Each structure stands twice: as structure tokens, then as C-alpha cells.
Amino acid sequence: MATERTEVTRAGQAGPMHALSPFEDMERMMEGFFPRGWMRPLRWGWPAWSEAAPMPRIDVLDRDEDILLRAELPGVEKKDLDISVSGNTVTLKGQTVHEEKEEKGDYYRHEIAQGTFTRTMVLPAEVDADKAEASFKDGMLELKLPKMEGAKRHSIKIE
């Protein structure tokens, strides 16, 4: 008659016993010295220490005649945004500014970052910066960057 060995996990549930890899064994040993989450009290307020705003998320679409760049910039106002184009790179600089309000009591959680950001993107082709068009509405920046004549996409027929 065969018997199956079981072990009791930390949650108190019984499960099949298996051989530990050296890494699992080391992890269990380290958890004995430093339990999971021991650094969390120091980490919860990191945005308050940082002077940089979060990096904007960007989409780049390579089309036949131009490159379309879209960037999410929540909390950034048009006057606080600087865009520069050089060759095949675009640099976005901006800042988020929030009014200072006196709050009574301590923060339990402070995750809304404010500050400045700079993000440079390499484009898939050289663009004509003089003909670039930009629009900004509801925290969404849209740049239409026409490609230089030599950088435009061409189709080649195979004979």
C-alpha cells in the first residue's frame, strides 16, 4: 500500500511534498531573516521624495508620408510644455504644477507626483521639423511630423 507524503504550507493547507530547488531553499532561509515587505514602510512615500513627474506614455506610428506621435500628458498645461525636433529625435519637456493646499492631518498615502519631466524619443525616420504640426487637448499631445523626402516609404516591385 503506497502512502503519499504531504507537507503543511504557511497558509496551513496540506499539499504534496516536493523537492526544493536550491533557490527555493535559499528564499525560505532569507525570508526567515527578512520577512516579505520589510522595506515597505520606507517605500510607500517615494513619490513625495522625487522631484520628477512620471514619464509620459507615448505611441509612435510610422505612416507612409509622416510619423504620428501621441503622448499622454495628464496634469500638464499647454504653457508648461516644450517640444523640440532635431533630425530623427523628438524631445518633450514639461511640468505638472498643483496648487498647494493646507491639509489637516497626516497623509496616509501620497502618490500624485508633481515636478518636471524630459523624454526624448528616437523616430523611425528623419522628419522635416519646419512642417511639423502639434495639437494638445485634454492632456493628449498629437504631433504630425512629415518625413524628409528621402525617408518616405517606397514600394519596390519584385520582377
C-alpha positions as a Markdown table, in Angstrom:
| # | Residue | x | y | z |
|---|---|---|---|---|
| 1 | Met | 0.0 | 0.0 | 0.0 |
| 2 | Ala | 1.5 | 3.3 | -1.1 |
| 3 | Thr | 1.3 | 6.4 | 1.0 |
| 4 | Glu | 1.6 | 9.9 | -0.2 |
| 5 | Arg | 3.7 | 12.3 | 1.8 |
| 6 | Thr | 2.2 | 15.8 | 2.4 |
| 7 | Glu | 3.5 | 18.9 | 3.9 |
| 8 | Val | 1.7 | 21.8 | 5.5 |
| 9 | Thr | 2.2 | 25.2 | 3.8 |
| 10 | Arg | 2.4 | 28.5 | 5.6 |
| 11 | Ala | -1.3 | 29.0 | 4.9 |
| 12 | Gly | -2.0 | 25.8 | 6.8 |
| 13 | Gln | -3.1 | 23.9 | 3.8 |
| 14 | Ala | -1.8 | 20.4 | 3.1 |
| 15 | Gly | -0.2 | 19.8 | -0.3 |
| 16 | Pro | 2.0 | 17.2 | -2.0 |
| 17 | Met | 5.6 | 17.4 | -0.8 |
| 18 | His | 8.2 | 18.2 | -3.5 |
| 19 | Ala | 11.9 | 18.6 | -3.6 |
| 20 | Leu | 13.1 | 22.2 | -3.1 |
| 21 | Ser | 15.4 | 23.7 | -5.6 |
| 22 | Pro | 18.4 | 25.4 | -4.2 |
| 23 | Phe | 16.8 | 28.8 | -5.0 |
| 24 | Glu | 13.6 | 28.0 | -3.2 |
| 25 | Asp | 15.6 | 26.7 | -0.2 |
| 26 | Met | 17.6 | 30.0 | -0.1 |
| 27 | Glu | 14.5 | 32.1 | -0.5 |
| 28 | Arg | 12.9 | 30.4 | 2.5 |
| 29 | Met | 16.0 | 30.9 | 4.5 |
| 30 | Met | 16.2 | 34.6 | 3.6 |
| 31 | Glu | 12.5 | 35.1 | 4.5 |
| 32 | Gly | 13.4 | 33.9 | 8.0 |
| 33 | Phe | 15.9 | 36.8 | 8.3 |
| 34 | Phe | 14.0 | 39.4 | 6.2 |
| 35 | Pro | 10.2 | 38.8 | 6.0 |
| 36 | Arg | 8.4 | 39.9 | 2.8 |
| 37 | Gly | 7.5 | 43.5 | 2.8 |
| 38 | Trp | 10.1 | 44.6 | 5.4 |
| 39 | Met | 11.1 | 47.6 | 3.3 |
| 40 | Arg | 7.5 | 48.7 | 2.5 |
| 41 | Pro | 7.2 | 51.3 | 5.2 |
| 42 | Leu | 10.1 | 53.2 | 3.6 |
| 43 | Arg | 8.8 | 52.8 | 0.1 |
| 44 | Trp | 5.2 | 54.0 | 0.4 |
| 45 | Gly | 6.1 | 57.7 | 0.1 |
| 46 | Trp | 8.7 | 57.6 | -2.6 |
| 47 | Pro | 6.8 | 60.0 | -5.0 |
| 48 | Ala | 6.9 | 62.6 | -2.3 |
| 49 | Trp | 10.7 | 62.4 | -2.3 |
| 50 | Ser | 11.0 | 62.6 | -6.1 |
| 51 | Glu | 11.2 | 65.9 | -8.0 |
| 52 | Ala | 10.4 | 64.3 | -11.3 |
| 53 | Ala | 7.0 | 63.8 | -12.7 |
| 54 | Pro | 6.1 | 60.4 | -14.2 |
| 55 | Met | 7.3 | 59.8 | -17.7 |
| 56 | Pro | 4.6 | 60.3 | -20.3 |
| 57 | Arg | 3.4 | 57.3 | -22.2 |
| 58 | Ile | 4.0 | 57.6 | -26.0 |
| 59 | Asp | 2.7 | 56.0 | -29.2 |
| 60 | Val | 4.7 | 56.4 | -32.4 |
| 61 | Leu | 3.0 | 55.5 | -35.7 |
| 62 | Asp | 5.2 | 55.2 | -38.8 |
| 63 | Arg | 3.0 | 56.1 | -41.8 |
| 64 | Asp | 3.9 | 56.4 | -45.5 |
| 65 | Glu | 4.2 | 60.2 | -45.6 |
| 66 | Asp | 4.6 | 61.2 | -41.9 |
| 67 | Ile | 5.1 | 60.0 | -38.4 |
| 68 | Leu | 2.4 | 60.5 | -35.8 |
| 69 | Leu | 3.4 | 60.8 | -32.2 |
| 70 | Arg | 0.8 | 60.8 | -29.4 |
| 71 | Ala | 1.7 | 61.4 | -25.8 |
| 72 | Glu | -0.4 | 61.2 | -22.6 |
| 73 | Leu | 0.3 | 64.3 | -20.5 |
| 74 | Pro | -2.2 | 64.4 | -17.7 |
| 75 | Gly | -1.9 | 67.4 | -15.5 |
| 76 | Val | 0.3 | 69.3 | -17.9 |
| 77 | Glu | -0.9 | 72.6 | -19.3 |
| 78 | Lys | -0.1 | 73.8 | -22.8 |
| 79 | Lys | 2.1 | 76.7 | -21.5 |
| 80 | Asp | 4.2 | 74.3 | -19.4 |
| 81 | Leu | 5.1 | 72.1 | -22.4 |
| 82 | Asp | 8.2 | 72.4 | -24.7 |
| 83 | Ile | 8.6 | 70.3 | -27.8 |
| 84 | Ser | 11.8 | 70.2 | -29.9 |
| 85 | Val | 12.6 | 68.2 | -33.0 |
| 86 | Ser | 16.0 | 67.5 | -34.4 |
| 87 | Gly | 16.7 | 65.1 | -37.3 |
| 88 | Asn | 15.1 | 61.9 | -36.1 |
| 89 | Thr | 14.5 | 62.7 | -32.4 |
| 90 | Val | 11.7 | 64.4 | -30.6 |
| 91 | Thr | 12.1 | 65.8 | -27.0 |
| 92 | Leu | 9.2 | 66.6 | -24.8 |
| 93 | Lys | 9.8 | 68.7 | -21.7 |
| 94 | Gly | 7.1 | 69.7 | -19.3 |
| 95 | Gln | 6.0 | 70.1 | -15.7 |
| 96 | Thr | 2.9 | 69.4 | -13.7 |
| 97 | Val | 2.0 | 72.1 | -11.2 |
| 98 | His | -0.5 | 71.6 | -8.4 |
| 99 | Glu | -1.8 | 74.3 | -6.0 |
| 100 | Glu | -0.5 | 74.0 | -2.5 |
| 101 | Lys | -3.4 | 73.4 | -0.1 |
| 102 | Glu | -3.1 | 73.1 | 3.6 |
| 103 | Glu | -4.3 | 69.7 | 4.7 |
| 104 | Lys | -5.1 | 68.9 | 8.3 |
| 105 | Gly | -3.8 | 65.5 | 9.4 |
| 106 | Asp | -1.1 | 63.3 | 8.0 |
| 107 | Tyr | -1.0 | 61.7 | 4.6 |
| 108 | Tyr | -1.9 | 58.0 | 4.7 |
| 109 | Arg | -0.8 | 57.7 | 1.1 |
| 110 | His | 0.8 | 60.3 | -1.3 |
| 111 | Glu | 1.1 | 59.0 | -4.9 |
| 112 | Ile | 0.3 | 62.1 | -7.0 |
| 113 | Ala | 3.6 | 63.2 | -8.3 |
| 114 | Gln | 4.4 | 66.7 | -9.4 |
| 115 | Gly | 7.5 | 68.1 | -11.0 |
| 116 | Thr | 9.3 | 68.2 | -14.3 |
| 117 | Phe | 10.0 | 65.5 | -16.9 |
| 118 | Thr | 12.1 | 65.2 | -20.1 |
| 119 | Arg | 11.6 | 62.4 | -22.6 |
| 120 | Thr | 13.5 | 62.0 | -25.9 |
| 121 | Met | 12.2 | 59.5 | -28.5 |
| 122 | Val | 14.2 | 58.3 | -31.5 |
| 123 | Leu | 11.9 | 58.3 | -34.5 |
| 124 | Pro | 12.0 | 55.6 | -37.2 |
| 125 | Ala | 12.9 | 58.2 | -39.9 |
| 126 | Glu | 14.2 | 61.8 | -40.3 |
| 127 | Val | 11.5 | 64.4 | -40.2 |
| 128 | Asp | 11.0 | 67.9 | -41.5 |
| 129 | Ala | 10.7 | 69.9 | -38.3 |
| 130 | Asp | 9.7 | 73.1 | -40.1 |
| 131 | Lys | 6.4 | 71.4 | -41.3 |
| 132 | Ala | 5.5 | 69.7 | -38.1 |
| 133 | Glu | 2.1 | 70.2 | -36.6 |
| 134 | Ala | 1.1 | 69.9 | -33.0 |
| 135 | Ser | -2.2 | 69.8 | -31.2 |
| 136 | Phe | -2.9 | 69.5 | -27.5 |
| 137 | Lys | -6.3 | 68.8 | -26.0 |
| 138 | Asp | -7.4 | 67.2 | -22.7 |
| 139 | Gly | -3.9 | 66.1 | -21.7 |
| 140 | Met | -3.2 | 64.4 | -25.1 |
| 141 | Leu | -0.5 | 65.7 | -27.3 |
| 142 | Glu | -0.5 | 64.8 | -31.0 |
| 143 | Leu | 2.4 | 65.6 | -33.3 |
| 144 | Lys | 2.3 | 65.1 | -37.0 |
| 145 | Leu | 5.8 | 65.0 | -38.3 |
| 146 | Pro | 6.2 | 64.9 | -42.1 |
| 147 | Lys | 9.1 | 62.7 | -43.3 |
| 148 | Met | 12.0 | 64.1 | -45.3 |
| 149 | Glu | 11.8 | 63.2 | -49.0 |
| 150 | Gly | 14.5 | 60.5 | -48.9 |
| 151 | Ala | 13.0 | 58.9 | -45.7 |
| 152 | Lys | 9.5 | 58.3 | -47.2 |
| 153 | Arg | 8.4 | 54.8 | -47.6 |
| 154 | His | 8.6 | 53.4 | -51.1 |
| 155 | Ser | 7.3 | 50.1 | -52.5 |
| 156 | Ile | 9.6 | 48.1 | -54.7 |
| 157 | Lys | 8.1 | 45.5 | -57.1 |
| 158 | Ile | 9.9 | 42.2 | -57.5 |
| 159 | Glu | 10.3 | 41.1 | -61.1 |
